[in-house]
Amino acid sequence: MKGQRGHLLKGAAWVSVATLVGNALGFVSLIALTRILMPDDFGLVAIAASLAQIIGLVLQLSLSQALIQRKDV
């Protein structure tokens, strides 16, 4: 049990670090874009980023599990 718990904690730590690094990189790129783009252009980038986020969330739905459970698709 101790070995499994250790693996679980190590995996959770890696996921947390990866999330923090991803968020930090996103923040740095946001700061860079605010310095480079004009306000109107930045608004377009914000809209495009929002749409990309929504599309990514829709694509991450667990439809593959439903397909695996059925023998005849």
C-alpha positions as CSV (number, residue, x, y, z in Angstrom):
1,M,0.0,0.0,0.0
2,K,2.8,2.4,0.8
3,G,4.3,2.0,-2.7
4,Q,1.0,2.7,-4.4
5,R,0.4,5.8,-2.3
6,G,3.9,7.0,-3.1
7,H,3.3,6.6,-6.8
8,L,0.0,8.4,-6.5
9,L,1.5,11.3,-4.6
10,K,4.4,11.5,-7.1
11,G,2.0,11.5,-10.1
12,A,-0.2,14.2,-8.5
13,A,2.9,16.3,-7.9
14,W,4.0,16.0,-11.5
15,V,0.5,16.9,-12.7
16,S,0.5,19.9,-10.4
17,V,3.9,21.1,-11.6
18,A,2.9,20.6,-15.2
19,T,-0.3,22.7,-14.7
20,L,1.6,25.4,-12.9
21,V,4.2,25.6,-15.6
22,G,1.5,25.7,-18.3
23,N,-0.3,28.5,-16.5
24,A,2.9,30.4,-16.1
25,L,3.8,30.1,-19.8
26,G,0.3,31.2,-20.7
27,F,0.6,34.3,-18.4
28,V,4.0,35.2,-19.9
29,S,2.6,34.9,-23.5
30,L,-0.4,37.0,-22.5
31,I,1.9,39.7,-21.1
32,A,4.0,39.6,-24.3
33,L,0.9,39.9,-26.5
34,T,-0.4,42.9,-24.5
35,R,2.9,44.7,-25.1
36,I,2.9,43.9,-28.9
37,L,-0.7,44.1,-30.0
38,M,-3.0,47.1,-30.2
39,P,-6.2,46.9,-28.1
40,D,-8.4,46.0,-31.0
41,D,-6.1,43.3,-32.1
42,F,-5.8,42.0,-28.6
43,G,-9.6,41.7,-28.5
44,L,-9.6,39.5,-31.6
45,V,-6.9,37.3,-30.1
46,A,-9.0,37.0,-26.9
47,I,-12.0,35.9,-28.9
48,A,-10.0,33.4,-30.9
49,A,-8.4,32.0,-27.7
50,S,-11.9,31.7,-26.1
51,L,-13.2,29.8,-29.1
52,A,-10.2,27.5,-29.1
53,Q,-10.7,26.8,-25.4
54,I,-14.4,26.0,-26.0
55,I,-13.6,23.7,-28.9
56,G,-10.9,22.0,-26.9
57,L,-13.4,21.3,-24.0
58,V,-16.0,19.9,-26.4
59,L,-13.4,17.6,-28.0
60,Q,-12.4,16.3,-24.6
61,L,-15.8,14.7,-23.9
62,S,-15.6,11.1,-23.0
63,L,-17.2,9.7,-26.1
64,S,-14.6,7.1,-26.6
65,Q,-15.8,5.3,-23.5
66,A,-19.3,5.0,-24.9
67,L,-17.8,3.5,-28.1
68,I,-15.7,1.0,-26.2
69,Q,-18.7,-0.3,-24.3
70,R,-20.6,-1.3,-27.4
71,K,-19.6,-4.3,-29.5
72,D,-21.6,-3.2,-32.5
73,V,-21.1,0.4,-33.3
